[in-house]
Amino acid sequence: MNKTSRYRIPLIILALLGLAASVAALYVHYRLLTEANYSSFCDVNETVSCQQVFKSEYGTVFGVPVAAGGAIWSALVLMLTVWGMRTPRSDEASRAAGYVFLLSTVGLAAVFYFAYASFFVLRQACPLCLTMYVSVIGIFLLSASAAGPLGALQSGVVKDLGALRGSPTAALLAVIWLVASAGLVLAFPREQAVSAQVAAPVPVVPVETLAPEQLTELHAWLDRQPTVPEAMPQGNVKVLLLKFNDYQCPSCRQAYVLYKDIIAKYEAAYPGVFLYENRDFPLESECGAGGVHAAACEAAVAVRLAKEKNLDKQLEATLFERQSMSMTRDDVKAALREVTKISDSEFDSRYAKMLEAVKLDVQLGQKVGVSGTPTFFINGIKLGGFRPAAFDAVIAYELKKAGVTS
């Protein structure tokens, strides 16, 4: 058995591992873009999280997820090892291993860059990314051993291209790879496009309704849930809805758009009895929650300043409308100045004191078990992600239990 045959199966396994990790990462990235409150299986804690990496500026290149490049790269390596190295003792197999080595060299450079960004800039460990790193490094090491003299590649490229045209199977595989790669890059939704869809007006009454059996199941689930004393209503308030929020969090923006009219409906119908409160949980180290949102604490402070002028809702809408991962302190101050006429100097002078109040919200969130945003509580019950109709039904049921409605 020569060296190409010895390394072929391990290379195939590693390429499949990389492809599986990339496809899983694309699935998570897609869900993060299109669903409010989505929490992936690889969001373990504040420092081990796929979401924080995928939603950062390092999660995409020109709007295309990095995971798409990983999937395209892994598929090409898989084709070269499965098809190109199918005859281990041939010169073609040796050259195919050389092509894999060149691809893995490029892949290794990408791994170094994104690993540095993840560990040292974002301070996050993404399990799916780590799996891809293992795949690339393993392929680099094995292909370096399996490849023949790299000088032979230059003279063999023309021959291999000719063989590709002469083999219907190889040509079909190449076409499938090219079409699939182009389709993935072009068809995967961009964040701006998703945001535009989300920004469409949401009717006050959800279009979707729940069937009686769905309502019964939802009510039974709510009745089984434990309650957190710190999130219970007090005084004349019968139903308290809390949202732990980050103005730089895309899922918070989506939840805001999906639920704001539902919340407004109950605020108007049951003033003083139904109370909705926004609690700050900025995913930024300055506020104590950790994370990579560079202007989230600033945004929380700005909304508190706007609330003093009863303009907090207007500023909240503006911040969500202009939300981006690249939002800066100056962007926040510009929005505050535009909505409230509060000067930059006033913002700067009051920032430290206001930040202490934001930190108290963060501490409360940590105490009641908030690990990401948005997180909702209603009468002490922690809620997951709900469709608008279910969210509406939850509020209605809590009002009924409190004796406000029949």
N, C-alpha and C positions, 0 to 999 in steps of 0.2 A: 504493500500500500504506500503510494507516494504522499507527499505532504498536502497536495490539494484535496485528495480524497479524505485524508485524516481530518482536515479542518472544515470540510464542506457542511457536514451536519451541524456542528456547533455554530457555524455562521448562519445557517438557516434558522436555527432556534433563536439566536440573538436578534436576527432581522424580524422574526415573527413577534418577539417580545417588544421591540421598538414600535412595530406597526400597531400592536394591540394597545400600547401605552398612548400612542399618538391619537388613535381613534377614540379611546376613552377620554382623552383630554379635549378633543374636538366636541364630544358629546357634552361634557361638563361646560365648556365655553359657550356652546349653543344654548344650553339651559339657563346659564347665567345671563345671557343676552335677552332671552325671550320670556323669562318667568320671574315674577316678583317672589321674594322670600325663598328662592331656591337655595338649598344648602347641599353641597355635594358630599359624597362619601369620603372624600379626601380632605375635608375641612375638619381637622382634628382639634386644633386649638389656635391660639393667637399667633403662634410661630410656625405651625405646620398646617399649611392651607394652600389649596389650589386656587381658590377664588382670589386671594390677595395678589397672586402672581399673574393669573390670567387677565384680571381687570386692570393691571398696572400698565404703564407705557411699554413695558418689556414683554407684554403678552401678545402684541401684534407688531407686524412690520408692514407699513403702508396699508393698514386696515385689515390685513390678512393674519389670522392667528398663527403664531409660531408653530403650533401643533400641526397645522396643515403642511408646513415644510417638513416636519418630522415624518408625517405619514407618506408624503411623496418620496422622501429620501429612503425611508425604510422599504417601501414597495420596490424601488429601483434596485436596492441592494438585494432584496429577496429574489427578484427576477434574475439578477446576475449570478447568484449562487445556485438557485434551483435549475436554471436553464443553461447559463453560460459555463457552469462547472460540472455539468452532468456527465461529462467524459473526463474523469479525473486525470488520466495520464496524458492528456493532449495538451498541445501548445495553447489551444483556445481556452482551456480551463485555467491555465497559468495566467493568461492575459486577463481573463475575467476576474481572477483574484486580484490582479494588479489594479483593475478598474475599481474594484471594491475598496482597495487600500487608498486610492486617490480620493474616492468619495468619503471614506472614513476620516481622512485627514482634514477635509473641509468640515465634516461633521464635528470633529474633535475641537476645531477652532470655535465653532458655534457653541459647543458645550462649555468651553472655558468662559466665553463671554456671558452666556445666560446664567451659568452657575455663579459667576462673580456678582452679577446683578441681583440674583435671588438671595444669596447668602450675605453679601456685604452692603448692598444698597437697600433692598427691600427687607432684609433680615427675615426671610421666609423660607421654609423648606416645603417644596411641592412634591408629594409622593409620586405623582405621575411623571413629573420632570425628572426626578431622581432615577426612575425606572428607565427613562430614555437615555439618561447619562450612562447608566450601566451598559445598555445595549450598544451605544456608540463606542465607548471605550473598549468593550470586549471585541467588537468587530474590528476596530483599529488594530488591536494587538494580534488577533488571529490572522487577519488579512495580511499584515506585515510579514508574518511567517509563511503564509501560503503563497504569496505573490512571487512570481519569477522576476528576472531582471527588468527593472522599469524601462530600461532602454529599448526593450523589445516591444513595448507598447506603441511607441511612435510608428514603427514600421508595420505593426499589426493592426492599427486602427482601420486603415483602408480595407484590408482583407476582412476584418470583422464586419464592417458596414456592408460589404458585398455579400457576405454570408447572411446577414440580416435580411437583405432584400431577396435572397434566394431561398429563404426558409419561410413558408407561410405561417408556421406556428410562431416563430420568433417575431415576424413582422406584426402578427395579430397582437401578441403580447405588448409590443412597443406602442402600437396604436391605442390599445386599451389604457396603457399607462399614461400616455399623453393626453387622451381625452378625459380620463378620470382626474388627472392633475389639474387640467385647465378648468374642468367643471367645479372642482373643489374650491379653487381660488376665486372663480367668478361667482359661484352660487352661494358661498357661505355669507350669511347676513353680516353687514357692517353695523357697528354700534350706532352710527348716526342714523341709518335707515330704521333700525329698531326703535330708536328714540322718537323718531318722527311718527312712527305708527302708534307708539304708546301715548304720544301727546294728543291724539285725537280725543275730542270731548267724550266723557263717559256719562251716560244718562243717570239721572238721579235714582231712578228705579232700575235695578239691573235687568237687562233683557232676558237673561237666563233665569229660570225659576227652578226650585228644588221640588222633586216629587215628594208626596207625603212620607214614603218610606225613608227617603234621604233625610228629611227633617227629623224623623223619629230617631234615626241613627245618630245624627248630629247632636240632638238634644241629649241622648243617652251618653254620648262621648263627653259632652260638657259636664254632665252631672258626675262623671267618674273622676274628673280632673282635680288634683290637689290645688289649693290656693296659697298664694304668697301674701302674708299679712301686709307687707310694705306696699302692695299694689291694690289694696282694698279701698273702696270709697269711704268717705267720712262726712259727717254732718248731714245736710239735706240731699247730698248727691247719692243716688241709688245705683247708678251704673257708671263706673269709671273705666275709660279706655285709655291706656297708655301706649305710646309708641316711642321706643328707644331708637333714635334717628341719627344719621350721619348725612349731612348735606352733600357730601362728595361720593356717596354710595349709590351706584346705579340702581340697585334693587330698592333702595329707599325712595328714589325718584319714581320708580315704576309703581310702588305701593301707594305713593302720594297721588299719582294720577288715577289709579284704579279705584281708590277708596275715598278720595276727598269729597265727592258729591254725596256719597252714602253717609259719611260722618256729618256733613253739613245738614243733611235732611234731619237727622236725629237731634242735632244741636238746635235747629229751628223749632222742632216739634216738642222737645222736652227741655227747655232752658232751665238750668239750675238743678235738674234731675239727672240728665245725662251730661257727663263731662268728658271731653277729650283733651288730653294733655300730651304735648310733645316733650320728651325727655332727651337730653343730649347724650350721645354715646359716640363721639368722634373717634374714628379709627386712626388716631395719630398719637404718637408717643407723648407729646407735650401735655395731653389731657389725661394720660394714665392708662389708656386702653390698648396702646400699641397700634401698629398698622402703618400704612404707607400713604394715607391721604394727607398731603402736605398742607392743605388749607382748611381742613375740617374743623379744627378748633377755632380758627378765625371766623369761619362761617357761623358756628354756634354762638360766638360772642356777638357777632353782628346782628343776628336775629334777636338776641336778648336786648340789644340797644334799640332795635326797631320796635320791639314790643312796648317800650316806654312811650312811644308815640302812636301806639295802636296800629302800627304798620308792619307787624311781624308777618302776617299772612301774605302781604304783598311782596315782602323781601324773600320769604320762603319760596314763593312761586318764581321769582326772578332767579334765585340761586339754582333751583332745580331746572329751570329753562336753560340756563347757561352752563349747566354742570359739565365738567370734564375732569379727567384724571390729571390734567396739567393746570388745574385752577391754582392761582397763587394768592398770597395775602393782598397784593395790589388789586387783583380781580374782585375780591370780596369787598375791599374798601370802596372800589368804584361802584359796585352794585348798591352798597349801603348809602353812599353819597347821592346816587341817582334817586333812590326810593325815598330816603328820609331827610336829605340835606345835611346829615351829620358829617362833619368834616373829618378828614384823615387824622388831624391832630387830636381831636376828641376821641376817636377810636383808639389811637395809640396810647393816650393818657389813661384811658379807662380799661384797657385790655387786661392788664394783670388782675385787677379786682374781679372783673366779670369772669375771667377764666377760672377763678376759684369756685364760682357757682356751677360752671360747667363740670368741673371735676367732681363736685358733689353728686351730680347726676350720674356720672360714670361710676362712682363708688356704689351708688344705689343699684345701678345695672349689674355690676359685678356681684353684689350681694344677692340679688334675686335670680342670678344664673344666666344673664345675657352674655352670649359669646360672639354674637355677630349682629349685623343690622340689615333690615329692620327687625325688631322683635316687639310684638304686641302683647299686652296683658289686658284682659277684661275682667273686672272684679276679682283680681288676683290669679286668674287662670292664664297661663302662658299659651299663646296661640302660635300655630305653625302657619304655613302658607295656605291661604284660602282663596278660592275663586270669589269674585265680587258678590255673587248671589249667596254664597255660604257665609261670607263676612257679614252681609246684611242680616242674614238669619240669626247669626250668633248674637248680634246686638239686640235684635227683636226678642230673642228668647231670654236674655238676661234682664231686659225690661219687664218681661212677663213674670219672671221669677221674683223680681223685686216688687211686684204688685202694682207697677205703673200702668201696665196694659192688661187687658183681659185675654 
